[in-house]
Amino acid sequence: MSKAIETKKVQVQEIADKFSAAASVVVVDYRGLTVAQVTELRKQLREAGVEFKVYKNTLSRRASESVGLEGINEFLTGPNAIAFSNEDVVAPAKIINDFAKKNEALEIKAGIIEGTVASAEDVKALAELPSREGLLSMLLSVLQAPVRNFALATKAVAEQKEEQGA
């Protein structure tokens, strides 16, 4: 009996470490997905550096309590899978949200975004944000606009003076 308890304690600590280290976590209900669909989802998440695992709810609840994320416990009911991302905050939300649009059986239940418990709506809103590269290109275009406008105005003035002088 004590060996089983020790194994569970190790698993709880493992999950707690993942909760602590993760930049974002997404909890999903995967009921109704075929094995092929789950395999495809795991493949997409793995390529983005996201870990996707199924844990017992009681172990997940204990782990979340040990790291101060008790708010996620109300969503840890029924068959759940948890996606952990240590680097990219947006990747798990974006991949799972896109997959859920194609496969209605996959349901986003909740998430943890940088240490804060988030509702399913918050996770979906995060997924709709442009990628980091997209945001950087938007910022760059905003920064370039005044310089571009100044250059166009200078060119127009120069052309106008040239026409008047000719």
N, C-alpha and C positions, 0 to 999 in steps of 0.2 A: 504494500500500500504506500509506503513512504517513497518508493522509487517513482511511482506515478505522480505523487505530489511534487517531488523534485523536478521531474520532467516538465510539469505544468508551470512551476516557478520559473524555470529557464525560458519557457515559451513566453510567459507574461513579460519577463525582462526583455526578451528579444523584441516583442511588439512595442513595449514602452520605449525602447531605444529607437525604433523606427519612427514612432510618433514624435519623439523629441528631435530627431535629426532631419525630419522631412520638411521641405519648404512648403509642400502642399500634399494633402491626402484627400482622396475621393472614395466615398463608400457607395457601392452600387448593389442593387438587387438583380441578380443574374438569372432568376427563374424564367424558364421558357426559352432560353438560348440553347442551341444545339452545341454539341462538342466542337464541331467545326467552327461555329461562330465564336465560341470562347477562345479557341486556339488562335483564330485570326485576331481577336482583340488583344490577347496576350502578346502576339507577335508585334503588332503595331506599338503597344506600350513598351515592350522590350527594346525596340529600335530607338525609342525616344529616351531610353534610360530610366524607365519607370518600372517599379516592381509591383506586380499584381498577384495578391495571395488571398486565400480563403483561410480564415481563422475561426475558431469557436468563439461565439459571441461573449461567453462568460470570461474567457481569457482576454478578449479585446477590451471588455468593460473594465476589468481589473487593471489592465495596462494603461488605459486612458485615465483612470482615477489616480494612478501612481504618478502621472505627469501633469495632473491638473487640467485635464480636458474632459471633465465629466459631462459636458454639454452634448457630446457626441453619442453618449450611451443610449439616449432615447431612440436613436436610429439603428442601433445594433440589435435588430430583431429579425428573425427569419434568415433565409440564406443570403449572406452578404459576401462580397469580395471587396478587398481594400487595395487601392492603388496608392503607392508611396513614391513621391519624387523628391530627391534631395537637392537637385540643382534648379530645374525649371519649374516655376510656380504654375505656369499656364498649361504645360504639356499634358498632364493627365486629364485635366478638365476638358481641354480642346479635343483630344483623341476620343475620350469617352462620350462627350456630347455629340461629336460627329457620328460615332458608331451607334449611339442611341437613336439618332435621327433615321438611320437606315434600318435599325432593328428595334422595333417598338417594345420588345420584351425586356430590354435593358433599361433599368430605371435608376437614375441618380437619386440617392437618398439624402446625402449631406456631404460635407467636406470639412477640412481644416486648412485654412489658408494662412500661412505664416504664423501659426500658433493660435489662431482664432477660429472657433467653430462657425461654420458657414452653412446656410440652408441650401437646398437644391437649387433655388433660384439664383443665389449668389454664385454658386459653382457654374451654372449655365451662363450667367452674365460674364464671369471671368473667361469662359470658353469663347465668348463672342468677341473678345478683345482681339485686335490685330496682333500678329506675332511681334517679337522684339525688333526684328529687322524692319517690319512694316511701320512700327512706331518711330524708329530711328529715321526712316526715309521721310515720314511725315514731318518730323522735327526739322530735318535738313531742308525740305522744301519751304517750310515756314521761315527758316533763317535766311534762305537764299532769295526770297521774294523781294525784300527791300533793295537788295543790291541789284537784282535783275531789273526792277522798276527804275532805279536810278540810272542804270546803264542805258535802258531804252529811252528815257527822257533826255539824257545827254546826247544820244545819237539823233533823236528827233530835232533837238535844238541845233545841232551841228548841220543837219541836212537842211533845215529851214534857213539858216544863215548862208549856207552854200547857194541855195536857190535865189536868195535875195541879192547876193553878191554877183551872180551870173548875169 
